[in-house]
Amino acid sequence: MKEKTSRQRRSPLEWSVRLILAGIAAWLGYLSVMQSVALVLPDSRIEEAYALAPNNGHIAGRLSQTLYRPNASEADRIRAVAIARDALHHDPTAVEAVATLAADAFVRGNQAEGERLLAYSQTLSRRDLRTQLMAIELAVARDDIPGALRHYDIALRTKKKAPDLLYPVLTSALTDPAIRAELVRTLGGQPNWGNGFINHAARGDADPAASAAFFRALQIARVSVPDSASVALINRLLAAKLFDDAWSYYAAARPGSERHQSRDPAFTSPIEARSAFDWTAINSIGVSTAILSDPANGLFDFTVSMGNGGLLLQQLQMLPPGEYVLEGHSTGVEQAARSRPYWVVRCQTGSEIGRVEVPNSSQTGGRFQGHVNIPADCPVQTLALIARSSNEIGGVSGQIDRILIRPTRSRAPERTAS
């Protein structure tokens, strides 16, 4: 009852004040909502964001950067500069606006003003990508490689979209030994973008020989190179027919590899990412294969269904010209002669230069051997296991637990037949 009486006694002035305060609160709430909406709008809708919050310095700064692009018209540049100055009037910490004014100063040839604004922008924030790009350009113009890479590092650490823009530029610069050396030092600090860049350099469009030199320098500096990146680079070198470069890098990545013989004869190496220089198992319709690596009892297992055949296993070679022995050991191979698998050595051109049949494993204790002559005009070869088609219901199956091609003048330790 008292509350009702109190409401009746309020004067018109009190009601007016209350209405005004409610209106102000509603207006402030509306402005807050508009600010929040404007802040989350992407750069593709920055004009809408600016219309919703024209007094927000950071939104205005973002608009100024969008307008002040390399191919912008003079009218857009004039508008961008005006918006940037207005943004700083509302918020002196609007780093995007400072970056726009710095870019404009450099375009107008006012180097001192550009550098002053760039330094101020760096003081405000290291997260503005345009600021770091200008700092990179300034360092490059001064031939300051460490300085340029320092700003690359900052940009790549702080901006998710920076790799798309900067990785291609960095990989194209790997042809410069000085840049390679400084980049190796940078990656020695284990930045969060290191592996991403290494993988890009392995697979990108840059000169694969320069990427190989870079990777070798990383290995010397004890900076880890993922196996998948090494394999991708080796395969790119091979695709570019840079065979010597590919072998040099492979030999450095796989210590103990020898060019004059095949590798991993007993399938002991637990390799996850395999290059063409490693044993590669081939699976296809009706063909199931697997390399079962083990330090003591590694083997290659294959099963080929009836009526199927083809490539089972292969390894790229770069054997020097001369006489070679191809030798190995099988288990589980029991087929008529017309259906037994065989080893073949082919030149890169596709011509066959040697073939060794795999006898039934019950014969000669499963051992097989043959001779191959590598001619001088065949610097790159492929050693492959081929399955013949079988009419037997069970198809063809078996295991190879040793395979090696070596010069006839050397002897390799034999593996006891099981």
Stockholm file with secondary structure:
# STOCKHOLM 1.0

chainA/1-418         MKEKTSRQRRSPLEWSVRLILAGIAAWLGYLSVMQSVALVLPDSRIEEAYALAPNNGHIAGRLSQTLYRPNASEADRIRAVAIARDALHHDPTAVEAVATLAADAFVRGNQAEGERLLAYSQTLSRRDLRTQLMAIELAVARDDIPGALRHYDIALRTKKKAPDLLYPVLTSALTDPAIRAELVRTLGGQPNWGNGFINHAARGDADPAASAAFFRALQIARVSVPDSASVALINRLLAAKLFDDAWSYYAAARPGSERHQSRDPAFTSPIEARSAFDWTAINSIGVSTAILSDPANGLFDFTVSMGNGGLLLQQLQMLPPGEYVLEGHSTGVEQAARSRPYWVVRCQTGSEIGRVEVPNSSQTGGRFQGHVNIPADCPVQTLALIARSSNEIGGVSGQIDRILIRPTRSRAPERTAS
#=GR chainA/1-418 SS CHHHHHHHHCCHHHHHHHHHHHHHHHHHHHHHHHHHHHHHSCGGGHHHHHHHCTTCHHHHHHHHHHHSCTTCCHHHHHHHHHHHHHHHHHCTTCHHHHHHHHHHHHHTTCHHHHHHHHHHHHHHCSCCHHHHHHHHHHHHHTTCHHHHHHHHHHHHHHCTTHHHHHHHHHHHGGGSHHHHHHHHHHHHTCCTTHHHHHHHHHHSSSCHHHHHHHHHHHHHTTCCCCHHHHHHHHHHHHHTTCHHHHHHHHHHHSTTCCTTSCSCTTCCCCCSSCCTTSCEECCBTTEEEEEECCTTTCEEEEEECTTCCEEEEEEEECCCSEEEEEEEEEESCCCCGGGCCEEEEEETTSCEEEEEECCCTTSGGGEEEEEEEECTTCCSEEEEEEECCCCSTTCEEEEEEEEEEEETTSCCCCCCCC
#=GC SS_cons         CHHHHHHHHCCHHHHHHHHHHHHHHHHHHHHHHHHHHHHHSCGGGHHHHHHHCTTCHHHHHHHHHHHSCTTCCHHHHHHHHHHHHHHHHHCTTCHHHHHHHHHHHHHTTCHHHHHHHHHHHHHHCSCCHHHHHHHHHHHHHTTCHHHHHHHHHHHHHHCTTHHHHHHHHHHHGGGSHHHHHHHHHHHHTCCTTHHHHHHHHHHSSSCHHHHHHHHHHHHHTTCCCCHHHHHHHHHHHHHTTCHHHHHHHHHHHSTTCCTTSCSCTTCCCCCSSCCTTSCEECCBTTEEEEEECCTTTCEEEEEECTTCCEEEEEEEECCCSEEEEEEEEEESCCCCGGGCCEEEEEETTSCEEEEEECCCTTSGGGEEEEEEEECTTCCSEEEEEEECCCCSTTCEEEEEEEEEEEETTSCCCCCCCC
//
